[in-house]
Amino acid sequence: MSTLNDTAVAVNGREYRFPAAPVVVICLDGSEPAYIEEAIKAGRAPHLAKLLRTGTSRIAQCVIPSFTNPNNLSILTGRPPKVHGIAGNYFYDRASGEEVMMNDARFLRAPTIFAAFHDAGAKVAVVTAKDKLRTLLGKGLDFASGRAIAFSAEKADQATREQNGLGDVLAFVGKPLPDVYSADLSEFVFAAGVKLLDTFRPDLMYLSTTDYVQHKAAPGAPKANDFYAMFDRYVGELDAAGCVLAITADHGMNDKHRANGEPDVLYLQDLFDEWTGKGRARVILPITDPYVAHHGALGSFATVYLPEGTDTAGAATLLDKLRNTEGVELALTSDAACERFELPPDRIGDIVVVGTRAKVFGTSAARHDFSGLTEPLRSHGGISEQDVPLIVNRKTDWPQGRALRNFDIFDVALNHVAQAAAA
């Protein structure tokens, strides 16, 4: 196993060696491993095929819930949600009594790897597709230092040197502002990464995309293969530039619809209204975010806040009912869920519910708008979307028998790639 040299950065109980060459980590949102496999089979991804032959290709597991925010923050802190505090895209704040988006930096409880490296003198760059992640991932960066850049493709036209470390981003990247519901949003991220690597030459760079295409198209579908062919071109450019390139995903993706194409939904709020009285329990869907057109706020993980005064026996009865409900893979108490999935107890309800592979959860039927679902629903959130790729363009010495999580990717790229190869 590699040993750290004298220049290492410690953060969140882990140590990371200072890179000898730029390290670029890409989080391909929603990239079920089969997407890359099918694109390679179709001859659309020759650069990725080369990486699989000459570098490292493993299957890792993401954190549960298998949603965007918890996994991106796990990747960028190197730790599970119980450490960094981001347990979903959306949660119920018991203290304020409000349901809120968990995209404000104040909710983050641990420093990021990038903030730690920046404090140690490194140059860092973060580019996200959606702006919901940019403030979280950029927390702790001093943009006046000239050593930090963080912006989103969604709001690239609003980036300034003072707030993002770089102004006039559209001219810098050489592309127009992309539509948030398009593959162009992710392509903008890749194009920005190539340009930053060439000009800014960061020590560490993180590129995080959107899963718009993965929500729309299954592995091997023409739209999916077109996306991965586009991605493959940028992989080739980044690899040729001499960086250590590491690729993973925040979660996988599965079909979540019936044979007739309708979403396969279990409406949990309606169930609990029947079981405990209307409005007495509160169902929270942590997949909820401002971008619901492609998933309708339907995912395979939910958390339930039981009516005040519910005793242990009452909670046990409700758990039994859930476990006997078609489409429910797991129904756990908060304590059991937090232990199993390494979640922060104060940001999880009294009960956690995980769906089977094809099932998603809604609140009440009347509260979901499916007008944006132009194709049969594909979504994520459960254990069935936990497997993700982990690919590096170098050989690594991560032990075969050691568990591998997507949030180990900076450990792999910084500590388990031979320095001679990286230089």
TORMARFI-916650 format. One record per residue (C-alpha): x, y, z; residue number from 1; chain. Coordinates in pm, 1 decimal. Layout:
N
X;Y;Z;NUM;A
...
//
This chain:
423
0.0;0.0;0.0;1;A
121.4;352.5;-75.0;2;A
261.1;559.5;211.1;3;A
204.0;931.2;242.7;4;A
497.5;1156.7;172.0;5;A
593.7;1450.9;392.2;6;A
341.9;1678.7;220.6;7;A
-0.9;1553.8;321.3;8;A
-327.1;1727.0;405.4;9;A
-541.5;1597.0;691.4;10;A
-918.0;1649.4;682.4;11;A
-1210.0;1470.2;850.2;12;A
-986.2;1200.2;996.3;13;A
-819.5;1108.8;665.6;14;A
-488.3;1211.7;510.4;15;A
-433.9;1293.8;144.6;16;A
-100.6;1323.9;-28.4;17;A
-34.8;1652.0;-212.1;18;A
-57.3;1571.6;-584.7;19;A
247.6;1564.4;-809.9;20;A
25.0;1631.8;-1111.5;21;A
-326.8;1781.9;-1138.5;22;A
-598.0;1549.3;-1007.9;23;A
-938.6;1576.5;-1177.0;24;A
-1234.8;1396.7;-1020.6;25;A
-1559.0;1373.4;-1216.8;26;A
-1894.4;1286.4;-1059.6;27;A
-2121.3;1164.4;-1340.4;28;A
-2465.2;1221.8;-1195.4;29;A
-2685.5;913.5;-1217.8;30;A
-2430.4;706.6;-1405.5;31;A
-2537.6;347.2;-1359.1;32;A
-2228.2;135.6;-1451.2;33;A
-2412.8;-8.3;-1751.9;34;A
-2416.8;330.7;-1927.1;35;A
-2040.6;322.9;-1980.6;36;A
-2041.4;-48.9;-2059.7;37;A
-2309.9;-7.7;-2327.4;38;A
-2143.9;298.1;-2483.1;39;A
-1817.5;105.1;-2510.2;40;A
-1995.7;-198.0;-2663.0;41;A
-2150.5;32.9;-2922.1;42;A
-1807.6;170.3;-3013.1;43;A
-1903.0;518.5;-2892.8;44;A
-1650.2;554.3;-2609.4;45;A
-1297.5;459.9;-2721.1;46;A
-1121.3;674.5;-2459.4;47;A
-1320.7;519.3;-2176.0;48;A
-1247.4;175.0;-2323.6;49;A
-876.7;258.9;-2309.4;50;A
-904.8;365.2;-1944.3;51;A
-1069.1;34.6;-1857.6;52;A
-782.6;-153.7;-2025.6;53;A
-487.2;50.1;-1901.7;54;A
-610.4;208.1;-1580.0;55;A
-833.5;101.0;-1291.2;56;A
-1200.0;6.3;-1315.1;57;A
-1396.8;-97.8;-1007.6;58;A
-1754.0;-94.9;-880.5;59;A
-1799.5;121.2;-572.5;60;A
-2103.1;187.1;-357.5;61;A
-2261.0;525.9;-300.4;62;A
-2420.5;644.9;21.6;63;A
-2788.2;591.6;97.9;64;A
-3010.0;778.2;25.3;65;A
-2871.6;749.1;-326.0;66;A
-2938.6;1112.1;-409.1;67;A
-2724.2;1394.2;-545.3;68;A
-2647.0;1617.8;-248.1;69;A
-2554.8;1351.8;11.2;70;A
-2322.1;1177.6;-231.3;71;A
-2151.1;1484.8;-373.3;72;A
-2080.0;1606.3;-21.0;73;A
-1957.0;1262.0;80.1;74;A
-1722.2;1259.9;-218.8;75;A
-1589.5;1607.3;-140.0;76;A
-1549.2;1545.9;234.0;77;A
-1437.5;1183.2;209.4;78;A
-1691.4;1089.2;475.5;79;A
-2054.2;965.2;507.2;80;A
-2352.1;1191.1;584.5;81;A
-2331.1;1137.4;961.5;82;A
-2008.8;1341.3;947.1;83;A
-2096.8;1614.1;695.9;84;A
-2466.0;1640.4;782.1;85;A
-2617.9;1647.6;431.9;86;A
-2870.1;1363.7;437.5;87;A
-3076.9;1461.3;134.1;88;A
-3162.7;1739.5;-105.3;89;A
-3451.9;1838.6;119.2;90;A
-3544.4;1785.1;485.0;91;A
-3771.1;1883.7;771.1;92;A
-3595.2;2116.3;1014.6;93;A
-3744.5;2025.2;1351.1;94;A
-3595.1;2335.9;1512.6;95;A
-3771.8;2578.4;1278.5;96;A
-4068.8;2357.2;1195.6;97;A
-4008.8;2411.8;825.1;98;A
-3940.5;2191.3;525.2;99;A
-3630.8;2334.1;356.0;100;A
-3380.8;2270.0;78.6;101;A
-3048.8;2148.1;218.1;102;A
-2839.6;2341.9;-32.7;103;A
-2721.1;2625.6;189.0;104;A
-2360.2;2603.7;309.8;105;A
-2478.6;2653.1;670.2;106;A
-2605.9;2295.1;671.2;107;A
-2258.6;2150.9;602.4;108;A
-2093.9;2025.0;922.5;109;A
-1751.0;1922.2;795.4;110;A
-1482.2;2094.3;588.1;111;A
-1434.0;1979.6;231.6;112;A
-1114.7;1825.2;97.9;113;A
-1090.1;2124.3;-133.8;114;A
-1109.7;2377.5;148.9;115;A
-835.6;2188.2;335.0;116;A
-608.6;2174.9;30.0;117;A
-679.0;2540.6;-44.1;118;A
-577.7;2629.5;312.7;119;A
-257.4;2432.1;256.6;120;A
-171.1;2645.5;-47.7;121;A
-316.1;2437.7;-331.5;122;A
-501.6;2570.1;-634.9;123;A
-852.3;2425.1;-656.3;124;A
-1144.8;2443.0;-898.8;125;A
-1505.2;2321.9;-865.1;126;A
-1753.5;2323.8;-1154.1;127;A
-2107.6;2197.6;-1101.0;128;A
-2394.3;2162.3;-1344.7;129;A
-2659.5;2291.1;-1106.2;130;A
-2621.2;2586.8;-875.9;131;A
-2778.8;2397.0;-583.9;132;A
-2442.8;2227.2;-523.3;133;A
-2207.5;2513.8;-591.9;134;A
-2241.5;2693.5;-257.3;135;A
-2204.0;2369.5;-60.5;136;A
-1902.7;2245.2;-255.0;137;A
-1738.4;2587.4;-256.6;138;A
-1768.3;2644.0;118.5;139;A
-1443.5;2757.7;279.5;140;A
-1276.9;2876.4;-41.3;141;A
-1122.7;3225.2;-53.7;142;A
-1185.5;3352.2;-404.7;143;A
-973.0;3662.0;-345.8;144;A
-668.0;3437.4;-306.0;145;A
-640.0;3367.8;-678.9;146;A
-616.6;2996.9;-593.5;147;A
-986.6;2903.4;-593.8;148;A
-1258.4;2892.2;-858.5;149;A
-1612.8;2759.3;-813.1;150;A
-1909.5;2816.5;-1042.8;151;A
-2210.7;2636.6;-1189.6;152;A
-2301.9;2587.7;-1552.9;153;A
-2660.1;2681.6;-1468.2;154;A
-2560.2;3033.1;-1358.7;155;A
-2234.7;3072.6;-1549.6;156;A
-2357.6;3409.0;-1680.3;157;A
-2377.0;3541.4;-1322.2;158;A
-2029.7;3435.1;-1205.6;159;A
-1794.1;3707.7;-1082.2;160;A
-1432.1;3711.2;-975.5;161;A
-1537.1;3819.5;-625.3;162;A
-1799.5;3547.0;-573.2;163;A
-1661.8;3266.3;-789.9;164;A
-1294.2;3336.3;-854.7;165;A
-1364.8;3386.1;-1225.7;166;A
-1577.5;3631.4;-1420.9;167;A
-1710.2;3627.5;-1777.9;168;A
-1733.6;3248.8;-1765.8;169;A
-1927.6;3216.5;-2091.6;170;A
-1646.9;3383.9;-2284.7;171;A
-1388.0;3181.4;-2093.4;172;A
-1553.8;2849.1;-2178.7;173;A
-1656.1;2959.3;-2526.3;174;A
-2011.5;2824.4;-2504.0;175;A
-2352.9;2986.8;-2459.0;176;A
-2546.8;2949.2;-2134.4;177;A
-2699.3;2597.3;-2146.6;178;A
-3058.3;2504.4;-2070.8;179;A
-3083.5;2347.1;-1724.6;180;A
-3289.9;2060.5;-1872.0;181;A
-3042.1;1943.7;-2132.7;182;A
-2727.6;1740.6;-2192.8;183;A
-2562.8;2073.6;-2277.4;184;A
-2551.6;2156.1;-1904.4;185;A
-2313.0;1866.2;-1842.3;186;A
-2113.9;1936.2;-2158.2;187;A
-2054.6;2290.8;-2033.3;188;A
-1903.8;2141.6;-1715.3;189;A
-1664.3;1922.0;-1916.4;190;A
-1565.8;2204.2;-2150.6;191;A
-1499.5;2430.2;-1852.2;192;A
-1286.7;2157.7;-1693.3;193;A
-1069.7;2121.0;-2002.3;194;A
-1021.7;2499.1;-2024.1;195;A
-941.4;2531.8;-1652.4;196;A
-689.4;2248.7;-1668.7;197;A
-516.7;2419.7;-1959.0;198;A
-513.9;2774.2;-1818.7;199;A
-564.3;2773.3;-1441.2;200;A
-384.8;2439.3;-1391.7;201;A
-542.4;2351.3;-1055.4;202;A
-386.2;2096.0;-821.9;203;A
-735.3;1955.2;-761.2;204;A
-1046.3;1992.0;-974.8;205;A
-1397.3;1853.8;-923.6;206;A
-1652.0;1836.9;-1205.0;207;A
-2011.5;1743.8;-1116.1;208;A
-2277.4;1691.8;-1383.9;209;A
-2656.5;1656.6;-1406.4;210;A
-2850.6;1331.9;-1453.7;211;A
-3101.2;1481.2;-1698.6;212;A
-3010.0;1227.1;-1968.6;213;A
-2999.3;930.3;-1728.0;214;A
-3349.8;1013.8;-1606.1;215;A
-3466.0;1010.7;-1966.7;216;A
-3279.1;720.8;-2128.4;217;A
-3171.4;370.5;-2027.8;218;A
-2817.4;237.2;-2083.7;219;A
-2756.6;169.3;-2451.8;220;A
-3041.5;391.5;-2570.9;221;A
-2942.9;631.2;-2851.7;222;A
-2977.6;940.5;-2629.6;223;A
-2762.6;777.8;-2360.8;224;A
-2494.4;663.7;-2604.4;225;A
-2486.2;1011.4;-2758.4;226;A
-2423.2;1159.8;-2414.3;227;A
-2142.2;915.9;-2331.0;228;A
-1984.6;968.3;-2674.0;229;A
-1975.7;1341.0;-2595.3;230;A
-1832.6;1269.3;-2250.4;231;A
-1575.7;1036.4;-2401.8;232;A
-1432.1;1315.0;-2616.3;233;A
-1363.8;1523.1;-2306.0;234;A
-1220.9;1219.9;-2127.0;235;A
-973.1;1193.5;-2412.1;236;A
-877.3;1560.9;-2380.5;237;A
-836.0;1546.8;-2003.0;238;A
-636.2;1224.2;-2017.1;239;A
-406.9;1364.0;-2288.3;240;A
-340.1;1671.6;-2073.2;241;A
-150.0;1454.5;-1823.7;242;A
-377.5;1473.3;-1520.4;243;A
-474.5;1191.6;-1287.7;244;A
-836.3;1146.8;-1397.2;245;A
-1080.5;969.5;-1164.4;246;A
-1446.8;912.2;-1250.5;247;A
-1734.0;798.7;-1029.2;248;A
-2106.1;868.6;-982.2;249;A
-2330.8;992.5;-704.7;250;A
-2586.2;715.3;-763.5;251;A
-2717.4;473.9;-1021.5;252;A
-3054.2;483.2;-1200.4;253;A
-3337.3;239.1;-1269.1;254;A
-3672.0;219.2;-1445.5;255;A
-3948.0;310.8;-1201.1;256;A
-4258.9;255.9;-1410.0;257;A
-4525.6;0.2;-1486.6;258;A
-4563.9;-185.3;-1816.0;259;A
-4801.1;86.4;-1942.2;260;A
-4535.2;353.4;-1883.0;261;A
-4700.5;511.8;-1578.8;262;A
-4479.9;582.9;-1273.2;263;A
-4490.7;298.3;-1019.7;264;A
-4568.3;511.1;-713.6;265;A
-4655.8;432.9;-353.9;266;A
-4809.3;744.1;-197.3;267;A
-4688.4;731.9;160.5;268;A
-4862.4;1043.1;292.2;269;A
-5194.7;901.1;178.7;270;A
-5111.7;577.1;360.2;271;A
-5019.0;752.0;683.0;272;A
-5324.0;976.8;664.0;273;A
-5528.1;657.0;659.2;274;A
-5327.9;492.1;938.2;275;A
-5273.6;785.0;1178.3;276;A
-5525.0;1053.1;1076.3;277;A
-5505.8;1315.7;806.8;278;A
-5200.7;1539.3;834.6;279;A
-5082.9;1396.9;1166.8;280;A
-4772.8;1226.6;1023.4;281;A
-4534.3;1407.7;787.5;282;A
-4370.6;1231.5;490.8;283;A
-4053.2;1390.5;351.7;284;A
-3908.1;1300.3;11.5;285;A
-3537.1;1391.2;23.3;286;A
-3508.8;1374.9;-358.6;287;A
-3707.4;1699.2;-375.2;288;A
-3517.1;1983.0;-540.2;289;A
-3596.6;2275.5;-772.1;290;A
-3546.2;2056.0;-1081.5;291;A
-3847.1;1822.5;-1072.1;292;A
-3931.0;1809.6;-1444.9;293;A
-3736.6;1488.1;-1501.1;294;A
-3826.0;1298.9;-1181.9;295;A
-4145.1;1456.2;-1045.9;296;A
-3993.6;1452.3;-692.4;297;A
-4030.9;1072.8;-697.3;298;A
-3751.1;861.6;-551.1;299;A
-3703.9;532.3;-369.5;300;A
-3621.1;674.4;-25.3;301;A
-3850.3;855.3;217.0;302;A
-3849.5;952.6;580.3;303;A
-4156.5;982.2;804.1;304;A
-4213.6;1201.0;1108.2;305;A
-4473.5;1030.0;1325.8;306;A
-4746.7;1212.6;1517.0;307;A
-4629.9;1364.1;1844.2;308;A
-4680.0;1123.0;2129.0;309;A
-4653.0;804.6;1921.0;310;A
-4517.2;539.1;2158.1;311;A
-4282.7;250.2;2082.6;312;A
-4568.8;4.8;2031.6;313;A
-4744.8;242.2;1793.8;314;A
-4428.4;295.8;1591.4;315;A
-4371.4;-80.7;1576.2;316;A
-4724.0;-132.3;1442.9;317;A
-4665.7;123.9;1167.2;318;A
-4332.8;-35.8;1077.4;319;A
-4505.3;-374.5;1046.3;320;A
-4768.4;-222.3;817.3;321;A
-4498.4;-69.8;598.1;322;A
-4302.0;-393.6;580.2;323;A
-4614.9;-570.6;459.7;324;A
-4677.3;-311.2;188.7;325;A
-4591.3;-402.4;-169.3;326;A
-4294.3;-202.5;-296.5;327;A
-4128.0;-149.2;41.0;328;A
-3785.0;-311.8;62.7;329;A
-3691.2;-173.1;404.2;330;A
-3873.6;7.3;683.9;331;A
-3643.0;103.4;970.2;332;A
-3650.3;309.3;1285.9;333;A
-3439.1;622.7;1278.1;334;A
-3176.1;461.3;1501.4;335;A
-3148.3;152.7;1282.0;336;A
-3135.6;356.4;960.2;337;A
-2872.6;595.4;1095.0;338;A
-2655.6;303.8;1205.1;339;A
-2691.5;111.4;879.4;340;A
-2657.8;405.7;639.7;341;A
-2436.6;636.9;853.9;342;A
-2688.2;922.3;863.9;343;A
-2724.3;1223.8;1098.8;344;A
-3011.7;1144.0;1341.3;345;A
-3137.0;1502.1;1370.9;346;A
-3199.4;1526.2;997.0;347;A
-3388.0;1198.4;959.6;348;A
-3749.2;1128.5;1057.1;349;A
-3875.6;865.2;1299.4;350;A
-3903.0;605.5;1023.0;351;A
-3697.3;554.0;706.5;352;A
-3855.0;373.7;409.6;353;A
-3659.6;231.5;113.0;354;A
-3834.4;114.0;-202.1;355;A
-3780.9;-194.2;-413.5;356;A
-3600.1;-161.9;-745.8;357;A
-3900.4;-46.8;-951.7;358;A
-4094.3;146.9;-685.8;359;A
-4084.3;517.0;-601.6;360;A
-4248.9;704.9;-318.1;361;A
-4474.3;1005.8;-337.5;362;A
-4651.2;1205.3;-69.7;363;A
-5013.3;1242.6;-185.4;364;A
-5130.2;1176.1;-538.7;365;A
-5265.8;1530.7;-568.0;366;A
-4928.7;1689.7;-481.6;367;A
-4719.0;1550.9;-769.4;368;A
-4702.0;1703.8;-1114.5;369;A
-4604.4;1456.0;-1387.5;370;A
-4637.1;1702.3;-1674.6;371;A
-4258.7;1719.2;-1712.8;372;A
-4225.4;1342.1;-1746.3;373;A
-4209.6;1305.6;-2122.6;374;A
-4064.3;952.2;-2099.1;375;A
-4139.9;662.6;-1862.6;376;A
-3996.9;743.8;-1519.3;377;A
-3640.3;652.7;-1429.6;378;A
-3522.7;747.7;-1081.9;379;A
-3308.9;652.8;-781.1;380;A
-3274.2;677.1;-403.5;381;A
-3275.4;314.9;-292.5;382;A
-3027.3;35.4;-236.0;383;A
-3086.1;-80.1;-594.7;384;A
-2906.3;234.2;-716.7;385;A
-2605.2;196.1;-485.7;386;A
-2354.4;47.2;-732.6;387;A
-2153.0;308.9;-921.8;388;A
-1839.5;299.9;-1137.8;389;A
-1499.6;408.7;-1010.4;390;A
-1249.9;452.5;-1293.4;391;A
-897.4;597.9;-1283.7;392;A
-667.3;654.9;-1580.6;393;A
-378.5;504.1;-1385.1;394;A
-313.2;171.4;-1216.6;395;A
-384.5;191.8;-845.0;396;A
-294.5;-21.2;-546.0;397;A
-629.4;-14.7;-364.6;398;A
-657.9;-368.1;-219.8;399;A
-906.4;-586.6;-408.6;400;A
-1063.7;-717.1;-89.1;401;A
-1115.6;-375.3;70.2;402;A
-1461.2;-217.7;47.5;403;A
-1476.5;74.8;-193.8;404;A
-1715.0;368.3;-165.5;405;A
-1756.9;652.3;-410.5;406;A
-1633.2;887.9;-138.1;407;A
-1299.5;703.5;-134.5;408;A
-1219.3;844.7;-477.8;409;A
-988.0;1123.1;-358.7;410;A
-807.3;871.0;-137.4;411;A
-764.4;646.1;-442.4;412;A
-651.9;927.5;-673.9;413;A
-416.2;1098.4;-427.0;414;A
-281.2;812.5;-214.1;415;A
-306.0;499.0;-427.7;416;A
-166.2;612.8;-763.5;417;A
211.3;572.0;-793.7;418;A
378.8;912.0;-781.5;419;A
605.2;822.8;-1073.1;420;A
301.6;752.5;-1287.7;421;A
129.4;1070.9;-1177.2;422;A
430.4;1287.4;-1253.9;423;A
//
